[in-house]
Amino acid sequence: MSQHSENAEKYWKANLRLIIGSLCVWAFVSYGCGILFRPLLSGIAVGGTDLGFWFAQQGSILTFIVLIFFYAWRMNKLDKQFGLDEE
C-alpha cells in the first residue's frame, strides 16, 4: 500500500469517527434528553419549564449549532494534520 493511500485511509477513518461521534451526541441530546429521559428531567426547572421540554424545544437546536462549529473546527485541524488544508 502506498503512503498516499495509507494517509487517505487514516484521514477517512478520522473523519468517520468525528461524524459518528457528532451524530451520537446529537441523538443523545435530541432523542435521549428530549424524549426518552424526559420523565427523569421533569423535576429540574429551566426558564419556567422542565429540563426535558427545554431540551426538546431549545437544547437540541443549540446543541446542533454547537456541533456544526465543532465539526468545522475539528475538520480544519484534521485537514492540517494530513496536509489537506486550503492555505
ABEGO torsion letter per residue (X at the ends): XBAAAAAAAAAAAAAAAAAAAAAAAAAAAAAAAAAAAAAAAAABBBGGBBAAAAAAAAAAAAAAAAAAAAAAAAAAAAAAAAGABAX
